[in-house]
Amino acid sequence: MAFRLKPKEEKFFEFLADHAALAKKASDTMVMAFEEQDRLGEILSEVESLEAEADKLEEKILKKLHKTFITPFDREDIFTLAQKLDDLVDAMKGIVDKMHMYNVGVASPEVRELVALVHTSITQVVKCINYLGELKKQHLKLEARCNRIVSLESEGDVLYRREMAKLFREGCDPIEIIKWKEILTSLEDTLDICEDITQLLKRVVLKYA
């Protein structure tokens, strides 16, 4: 039987797209934190507002799931996807929070490169989510972007290990080592969340494309 959507079901695609857009804004804000460290207090307030919006949207998706009999794809997959998108926003807030709380110095070029990988990965996630409304037409593009995210995660893993080794090998101040270790780990964890989203999206493609 052909997979068909009813108009009322399309609201889920809108909610997920909005959630992904919040993750993208949060990642933009995170990048700004590394570029404008004199504004960390203000930037933290911005990302906290985005986190609050994301929490409300996740709750809205949950309520919609309870009220909808037929969903465009498995309700568990929809909710897990919403949770993972919320995790991305939380991760961005956590990174900015650590930078502000730890009063970190200037990031190394390698840390900035890892930040760029995180930002690119989240941008790719947003594009993947926007394909869901036309999954049958766009599944090849979605899969290609998922593969790109997996590649970025692998690249980030190599960079993370290299920078972590350098930190412990060349770092002189134990406090600074601890600060940057926490931030590096948070950046790498964010790439893992992006990869988790790709695995979920690939399962959706297998079921419905």
Summary of the structure (lengths in Angstrom):
residues: 209
radius of gyration: 18.3
end to end distance: 12.5
largest distance: 64.8
contacts: 685
relative contact order: 0.14
helix: 88%
strand: 0%
